[in-house]
Amino acid sequence: MSQSHEQSIADKATILLIDDHPMLRNGVKQLIEMSDIIEVVAESNCGQDGIALAQKLDPDLILLDLNMPEMGGIETLCQLRECELSGRILVFTVSNFEEDVVSAFKLGADGYLLKDMEPEDLLLALEKAASGKVAISDDITTILTEGLKNNPSSAERDIYLLTAREREIVKLIAKGLSNKLIAKKLSISEGTVKVHVKNILKKLKLKTRLETAAWVHNSGVFNR
């Protein structure tokens, strides 16, 4: 293998597939093989094995089925979020119920994709996620916005609890930027961004970046 080819593989974003349907996993894997920027590094048919692989490989992306036997997707998501992982977790499911959507994001999902998406749309969404952008099926955006808008604790949040730097970062989170892209834009380290994000979530009593983005858009806090 040439050095340039090895370099091109090394530059690809890695993705772990966790889904109990082998035919679907195989289809997604074949789809991803068409991408120049993503490669599948492992796959699992259950949550428990998926968590072990995630801890071992720390992939850039995890595509997680919501409905699995034994350990379901929500329980798997919760356990993945307890691990020290740097990648993004994308829920992949047939469910567009508001309760499932809102629960997934509140528990730490970074994206929500429906299994009835057109293959080219799915690949585009995964490539967007790999580049640090938000990956949500079009149908889910309205459901998520409405679900989080009804969050009774939103009135307790005050953007001025944050430092000037944290407010800068919140604006960039609301635009869908990843920690890596935020670090590059602000000329600070990715580790520093992670610390700021952790403090932001604590101060605003939010659990995830996407919940933060939804709050910014719903409250119009920067338009006041």
HELIX and SHEET records of a PDB file:
HELIX    1   1 GLN A    3  ALA A   10  1                                   8    
HELIX    2   2 PRO A   22  ILE A   32  1                                  11    
HELIX    3   3 GLY A   47  LEU A   57  1                                  11    
HELIX    4   4 GLY A   73  GLU A   82  1                                  10    
HELIX    5   5 GLU A   98  LYS A  106  1                                   9    
HELIX    6   6 PRO A  119  ALA A  130  1                                  12    
HELIX    7   7 ASP A  138  LYS A  149  1                                  12    
HELIX    8   8 PRO A  152  GLU A  156  5                                   5    
HELIX    9   9 ILE A  159  LEU A  161  5                                   3    
HELIX   10  10 ALA A  164  ALA A  174  1                                  11    
HELIX   11  11 ASN A  179  LEU A  186  1                                   8    
HELIX   12  12 GLU A  190  LEU A  204  1                                  15    
HELIX   13  13 ARG A  209  SER A  219  1                                  11    
HELIX   14  14 VAL A  221  ASN A  223  5                                   3    
SHEET    1   A 6 ILE A  38  SER A  44  0                                        
SHEET    2   A 6 ALA A  13  ILE A  18  1                                        
SHEET    3   A 6 LEU A  61  ASP A  65  1                                        
SHEET    4   A 6 ARG A  88  THR A  93  1                                        
SHEET    5   A 6 GLY A 111  LEU A 114  1                                        
SHEET    6   A 6 ALA A 135  ILE A 136  1                                        
END                                                                             
